[in-house]
Amino acid sequence: MSVEADQRVCVGAGLCALTAPGVFDQDENGLVVVLEGTPSGKARDEALRAERLCPSGAVRVGRSHG
């Protein structure tokens, strides 16, 4: 699993940082920052939830197949 975030489309809602605080944070402008690019366990589940909740689609979680 890999986590990415696009600050160009981020609206600064902060749901990612609230939902997955070990994976995401916000910079001084309120834009998403990835803290952990390859989360596992509980952080993985939180990252997937943050992706679903992100209102702008700035958070992307890539899933490994196989």
Protein Blocks (a to p, Z undefined) as FASTA:
>chain_A
ZZdddfklpgolommmmmmmmlpccdfkopacdfblbgghjllmmmmmmmmmmmnlpacc
dddeZZ
